[in-house]
Structure formats: C-alpha cells, structure tokens
Amino acid sequence: MRKIPRTMSTQHPDNVTMPFFTEGTSFSGEDEIKEAYYVFSHLRCDEQMWDCEGKEVDEFVVKKLLTRYDNFFKNRRIGRDLYITLRVPNPTIEKSEAKILLETLESAPRSYDTAALFYGEKDNIPPIFEVILPMTTNTELINRVYHYYRNFVVGKQHRRCFEKDNLTIREWIGEFKPETIEVIPLFEDIPYMLSADIIIQNYLKDKPFPYQRVFIGRSDPALNYGMLPAILVVKIALQRLHTLQEQLKIPIYPILGLGSNLFRGNLTPLNVDECLREFPSVQTFTIQSAFKYDYNEGLARNAIDKINSHKRTVPIPIDEEIALEITERLASAYREQIKELAPLINEIAMFVPRRRMRKLHIGLYGYSRSVEGVSLPRVISFCASLYSIGLPPELLGLHYLTEKDIAFLRTAYPSFLDDISSAATYYNSDVKKLISSKIAMDIEKALSMIKYTENLLHSEYTSQIINAFLSKKEETITENIISAGKLRSFLG
C-alpha cells in the first residue's frame, strides 16, 4: 500500500509575507518550482498540489525539479516518498480552460519518462498518477477524466495510424505510462458535499481500487453560505464518507482544504492540535501559503511534523438533521447580508495585493463569485476586504443563532465560541460608517454571544483604511491592508 500524504502544500495566495526565494510581490512560475522544492526539503510536506487551473502553468515541473535539485531527489522518490498532484480545470464548467485538462493529462506519461531516465529504467513508479478535479457535481465528471486518460492518452499507443509501415504509436513513440490516472474529486458546494458519498459510491462501482481520496473544500462553501454552515456541512460530509468506508470496506481518505483564518479553515502552525481534534477522520490537511510564509519557518515545520506523525481516527458524530436546519437558517441570513455588502466588498478588493499570477477563470459560481445574484471577488480577496475594514466575515449570519443552537454546538463544534472570540478581536466599530444600521445591529447581536478583546493596533490600520476610502484618499489603502494582514499573519 502506498503512503497517503498527511500534508498537502497548496498554492492558495493567502500570504502577506513573500518567501525569501521570490523576488517580486507575487509568485512567478519559476518561483513555484522553487516553492515545491522548499516545501519538500525545508517544511517536510508530503505532497505539493500543482495548480493547472486558471493560471499560466509549468507542465515540466517534474523535469525541472529533478534537474535542478537532483541531489535531493535522488534519495526521495517522487511518486513514492513525495507527491506532486495536479489540479486540473473542470471542462464542463470552465469552458475557456477545457483543453488545458487534455494538455495536463498528456504530461503524465512525459513525466514518467523523465523520472525513468533519472531513477533508472527498471523503476516502475510514476511521478504523477493523481489529478484533482474541482467543482465536482456528479459521477460522470469524474468518470470522463478517468476514461479519457485510459482510452485516449494511454489507449492511443495501440493504434496504427500510418498506412505504409503498419507501425503502432507505441512502437513509434514508446510506451505510455502510467496506465491509469487516479481522479480525486473536489467538492466545493454544499449540495454536492452532502452527496459526496453517493457520488463516490457510484464512481467506485466498476473499479477495483484499493482506496479512494476525496477532497472537501472549506473556503468556497463559507463564501457562498457562511462560515458556520460550511463547518457543519464539512462535518456531515466526513461522517457520511466514513460510513461509506465501512460499507465498502476500502479506505476513503478525505483531504480537507483549510486556510489560516477561521472563515477559510483556521489551520495555522499555532492551532494544529485543535484542527486534528475537530476533524479526526481527515487524512490530508492542506498547508496554504500563509501557514508557510507568515510564520517562522521552524514553527511551520514543527506543526507540519505534528500533522505528519498524527494518526487519523473516526469522525466526531454529528446530528445531521439539527446541523442542516441550522445551516439552512444561517445561510439565508448570511446571503441577505452579502447581497447588501457586495458593492463595498468589491470596491475594497481592488486594493488587495495579488500574491499569485492567475488568469481570471469562471468556476461553479465564477472565480469572480456570485451569491444571491451579486458578483464577489475570489474568497481570499473577499476575506481580506472584510478584515481590512474591521468586519471579520465569521460574524456574518450568526445573529440567527438561538440558545438552543449554541447548546447543540457545544457538542458538535466545541471550540465555536472560543473561535468566534478570536476572530472578533479584529472587529472595529468604525465599520459602522460603511454599513447599514441593520447589519450593524446584526453584528452587535453576534458579538453579544462572546467576550473578546479588540486588537487596537489592527483597528488603527482598519480605521485608516475606512477613512481613506470615505475621503477618496486611496493611495495608502493597500499599504494599510498589508500592515493589518501582517498583524493577523494572513492576507485573507
């Protein structure tokens, strides 16, 4: 049985601080090659997600790593000890990126040949054999990727396409390996997260796999429905996947996408223990950019070591009926607030610095996201915008919570009130200058549930941003967004 990674480094641009190996204010393609080596060699992550979706992508990542860092990789086999996992576009949804999927799948046999030359011809381990399919909504989407690779990328080697010499493509070009690709579905929207177990069960019906990895998103459900609904649905999805594992008698290995702030996941080097307790059945945790670069390297490495050495167990039981009722009620309240706040969020987002060079592409709700018919920026810019005006997004929608709900959360999500108290330290009452009295009252009601201590230095920066925005003196806004982000140890 292969090793299933515990930590997956990702390219999510939620960092304030740029790492030492970059030269500008955002990552270039070459910087991301250096990053892959850095997370393997210095931070000791097991896996690097390589994003082929929505940005200019380097398909020669394996060749460049083996060529530039040959001494390191000689004794650390890509595909056995360390893993590069490609995140591909979903052609059903991202039409403008669709053919990048085909190019990316074609790169797997080429990477195999590169590794065979580097490690020796007798080595039969593919360096790339998994892809992540975002915005999965049904079994057919996963099957299309799986069968396209088998039937066309690898299958074409058996075809004879030359009239005169009767040569097969394999005889002409060489053998195509690996023979199959493992598809990891990424579920990012609540209806499909709740159906993940059924979708996976249908996918596995005709495939003799010894295991299956499943990726559960955390950021986009929070953007579309609010933080607490996202957390509750993640817990339900994990519970259902565990039940499926027991039923099928093969391991189902969840990957959970967690960012540094509470709205996007709350995984930092300082609270690894809490995340391991909260999501004990998760096999792989994402290590995003703020985790890697907004904390001391030794602290980040020790936290990653802790995750790597921790064994997963069973999920914490959750009453699905109660959790779904709370989810529906709070999501409705959250969306009403977002409808009103969207123009403000979009204006502030224009000042949020970009940390990765990405092309705009459209996702399930657009990567310019749409909630209640209004467009929103990507989730990291969304969070950065709200934090930068002293309005932590975690507080949105919470005014609909009842005492009965809070009693339920003491068991279902034990650290809920403590987590909200931590997020509330970034609240600045000056934000009332920018929002309606109705939303201000809703926020005050949410704050009344907890005790918190305002971060006064953070409020200094957010007050300056608010005043600069109101007076149209916008030249200092980005600078103050960065300063506030450094205090939080994340951009958004």
N, C-alpha and C positions, 0 to 999 in steps of 0.2 A: 504493500500500500504506500503510495506517495505521501510525502509530507503535505499537509494542508496548512497554508500560512495562517499565523495569528495576527500579523500586522501587514497592512497594505498601504504603502505610501501612495498618495494621490497628488494631482496637480491642481487642486482647488485653490484659487487665488485669494485666500482669506488672510494672508500675512500682511503685517505692517512693515516689518523689517525685511530687507532683502539680504540673502545669504552672501557670504564672503566671495563665493565663486562667480557671482554675477557682476556685471559692470554698470548696467543701467538701472532704471526704476521698474523694469518689468523683465520677465524671463524671455530670452530668445530660444529658438530651437536648440542651439548648441548648449545653452545653459541647462536645458532639460536633460541632455546627455550627461553632463557633469552631475546634475542632481541625482540621477539614477545611481551613478557610482557612489555618490556621497551617502545616500540613504542605506545602501548595502554595506558600505565599508565603515562608515562612522556611526550611523544611527542603529545599525543592525536590524533593519526591517527585513522581513522575509520576501516581500513582494513589492513591485512597482507597477501601478496602473499606468498604462501609456495611452493617453487620450488621442484618438484619431478622429474625434468628433468636434467639428466647429472651429478648428484652427489649422494652420499650416502644420503638417505632421511630418516627422522624420521616420520613414519606413525602414531605415537602415540602422535602427537603434542597436540591434544585437551585434551587427558588424562593427559599429563604432565603439561599443563597449569592449568587445574582445580585442580590438586593435589597439585602443588607447590604454586600456588597463589590463593588459594581458597577464601580468604577474599576479594580480588579484584574482582574476577569474580562472587561472589555471587550476587552482585547488578548490574553486567554488563553482560548481556546475550550474549554469543557467538551465532551468528546467528540472533540476533535481534538488539543489540546495537553495537556490534563489529563483525567483519567478518574475517574468515580465508578462503582464496580462493586458491585452489590447481592449480598449473601449472603442467600439465601432459605432458609426451612425446607424440609426434605425431607418431604413429606406422607406418604410411605409409612412412614416411621419415626417422625416427630414428629407424631402424630395430633392432639395438642392445639393445635399451631401450624399445622395444614394450611391453613386458609383465609387465613392471612397470606400464603402464597405467591400466592394469587389477587389479594389486595389489592396486593401489591408489583408484580406483573406489570401490573396496571391503571395503576400510577403512571407507567410508562414513556411512554405517549402523552401523559399530562398534563404530564410534564417536558419532552417535545418541544415542546408548545405554549408553555410558559413560555419556553424557550430561543428559539423562533422569534420571539416578541414582543420579547425582549431583544436578539437579534443581528440581527433583520430577517427578514421573511417568506421571502425568497429563499434564506436559508440552509437547507440540507437536511441538516445534521449532527445526529443525535440525541445528546443529552447522556448518555443512558443506553441502552445497547444490549447489555449483558452482565450475566448473573447467575451466581453461583457456587452450585452445588448440592452441599451437604455430604453426607457419608456415602454416596457413590455406590457401588452394588454391582453394577449391570448396565446394559446399554444402554437398556433400556426406561425406566428412571427419567429418563435424560437426554432421551429422545425425548418423554416425556409433557410435560415443561416446554416443550420446543421447539414441539411441535404444539399444545398448549393455547394458547400465546400466538398462534400464527399463525391457528388456526381459531376461537378464541373471543374473545380480547382484541381482535385486529385484524379477524378474519373477521366479527364481528357487524355491522360497519359496512355490509355489503352486504344485510343482512336488512331486510325490510319487516314491521313489526310493528303497523301502525296500519290498521285496516280502512277508514276513511273517506277518508284523504288519500293513500294509496299511497306514503308517504314512506319512504325508507331511513334507517337510523340515521345513516349518513354525511351525508345531506342535512339531517338534523335537528340533529346534534351537531357535525359537521365530520369531517375526515379523521383516521384513526388512523395514527400513525407512531411508531416505525419499523415496517416491515412484518414483520420477523423479530427475534427475540432470540437472541443467541449464548449458549449454555449452557456454562459451564466446570465440568466435573465435578471434585469434590474427593474424592480417595481417601485414607481415613484408617485403614484396617485392612489388615493385611499381605496376606491372601489377595486382596483387591481391588486393592491396589497392584501386586501381581505379575501381575494380569490387566488392568491399565490399558490396555496396548497393544491387547489383543484387544477390550476394550470400546470403545475409541476407534475402532478399525478398523471395527467393526460399525456404530457411530454414523455414521461418515462415508460409508458405502456409498452412500447415496441423496441425498447433499447436496454440492453443488458449492462447498464452502467453499475459499477461498484459503489458509487456515491454521486451526489449532485450538490453543487454550490448554488446558492440563491442570494442575490443582492437586494437588500431592503434599503430604500432611500429614507432619509430623515429630513433633509433640508427642504425639498420641494413640497412634501406634504405640509410642512409647517408654513411655508409661504402661501399655499393655497387654502389651508384650513385653520391655521393657528398652531401654536406650539403644543398645547396640551392635547388636542385631538391627534396630532402627529405621534406623540409619545404613546398614547393609549392604543392607537391602531398598530404601531410597531409591536407592542407587547402582544396584541391579539394575533398578528401575523406570525410572530415567533412561536406562540403557543400552538397555532394550527400546523405550522411546519414540523414542530416536534411530534405532534400526533401523527402526521403523515409518515415521519421517520419510523415511528413504532409500527405503523400499519404495513409499510413496505419492507421493513427490516433491512434497509440500507441507510447509511448515514446521509442526512441532509445537513449541509454545512452553511449556515447563514453568514453573510457578510453584512455588516451594518455601517452605513455611511454617516459618520459623526464629525461635525465641525467643532471648533473650540468654544463658541458661545452657546449658551443654553438653548437659544432658539433653534440652532442648527445641530445640537447634539451634546454639547457640554463635555467633550473629551479633551482634556489638557494634560500636560505632564503632572499637574498638581492634583488631579482628581481621578486618576486611573482606577483606584480601588472602588470608588463609587460607581463608575460605569461597569466594572466587572460584576459588582453586586446587582446592579439594576438590570443587566442583560446577560445573565449567566450562561444562556444557551448559544450565544453568538460565538462563532468560531474565529471570524476575521474582523478586526476593527480597522477602519480607515485612519491613517495618520496624515492629516491635511497640513497645508503649508504653515499656518500659524503655530501649530503644535511643533513643527520642525524648526522654525526660524524666529519665533517671537519669545523663545525661552532659551536659557543656557543649554548648550549642546549636551553637556553631561547629564543635566536634568532630563532632557528629552530622551537621551539614550537609556538611562536607567528606567524611565517609565515604559519604554518600548520593551526592554528586557523583562520587566514585570509582566506585561501582557503575554509576551512570547512564552514565558515559563508557567503561566497560569492555565489550568485545565478547565475546559468548559463543562458545564453540568446541565441540568434541566431548567426550563424557564420557570419564572415565578408565576403561579396560577393567577389568572385574572377573570373576573366575572364579565363575560363578553357582552351580555345584554345591558348591564349598567354602564359599562365603558362606552358602548356605542350610543346609548342615549345621551350621555354627557358630550360625546364627540359631536353629535348632530346639533345639539343646542349651542355649544360653544363655537362651532364652525360658522353657524349662522350669524352669531353676534360678531365674530371676527370679520366676516366678509362685509357686513354692514359698515364697520369702521374703515376697512380698507377702501371701500368704494369712495368714501369721503376723503381719505388721506392720500389717495393715489397721486393727484396732481402735485402735492407737496413733496412726496417721496421721489417722484420723477425729476423734479427740479433740483433737489439736493443731490441726487445720484449723479448728476452731471459733473459734480466736483470730486467724486470719489476716485482716487487714483487707480489705474489698471495695473495689475501685477502679472498678468499673463497675456500674451498676444493671441487674441482669439478673434475669429471672424464671427459676425452675427449669424446665428442659425436658429431655426424655428423648432421648438420641441412640442411636447404634448400640449402645453399652454403657451408655447412660444418661449424662446430664450430671452425675448422680451416677453415676460409672462403676462397672462391675462386672468384676472379674477373678477367675477361679477361684471364682466364686460369692460373692465378698465385694464390698460396695459401697465405692467410693472417691470422694473429692471430685474436682472438676474438676482438670485437670492442673496448673494454676498453684498452686492451694492445696495439692495433693499435693506438689509440689516445695518450696514454701515451708515446709511442715510438716517435711519431712525435713532440709532445710538448717538449720532453726531448732533442731533437736536435735543438730546436728553429724554428720548422716549423709547425705552427698551421694548422691542417688539414682543417680548414674552408677556407683557402686561395686557396686550390686546385680546379682547374676547373673554377675559377672566371675570368680568363683572357679572356674568351669568351664572357663576358658581353658587351653589347653595351650601348650607351647613352639612346637609346630607351628602353632597358631592365630596366635600372636604373629608368627611369621615371615611368615605369609600377610598379616597386617595391615600389615606394613611397606611392602608394595606397594599393597594395597587401600585402606588408610586410614593414610597415612604419619605423620600427627600424633597417632595414637591415644595412645601412651604420654605424650606431652607434654600432651595434652588432659586425660588422667586425672590427671596430676600437678597440673595447675592446679585441677581440681575437688577433689582430695584436700586442698588447703590448708584447706578448710572442715570437715574431719573433726575431731571432738572425741571422744577415747576415753571421756569421761564418758557417752556414749550407751550404753555397756555396762550402765549402771544400768537402762536401759529395755528392752533387747532380750535375747533368749535367748543362751546361751553358744554355741549352734550358729551363729547368724547372726553373732555377734561374731567367731568363728573364720573364717567365710567372708569377712568384711570384711578381716580381717587378711591372709588369703591374697591377696586382690585388691590390697591395699596393698603386699604384698611384691614386686610386679612393678615398682614405680616408686620414685623418690626424690621426696620432697615436703617442703615447709616449712610447718608448721602456722601458720595465721593466728591469733596468740594473742589479739588483740583480739576477733576473731569468736568464738573459743572462750569468752572471758569472757561474752559475751552468751548463747551457747548453753548454757553451764553454768548461768547464772542461770535460763534457761527450764526446763532439766531439773530443777533443784532446786525451782523454784516449782511445777512440775507435780507432782512427787513429794510435796511438802508441802501441796498443795492451796491454796497462796497464789497464786491465779491472776491477781490484779489487775495484775501487771506484765508478764505474758506478751506481750500484744500490743505493748506499748511496746518490749520487747526484740526481738521479731520484726522490727519496723520498723528498729530500730538495726542489727541484724545485716544486714538487707536493704540498708541504705544502704552498708555496707562492701562488699557484693558488687556493688552497682549493679544489682540486680534483686530483685523480691519472690519470684518463683517461676517 
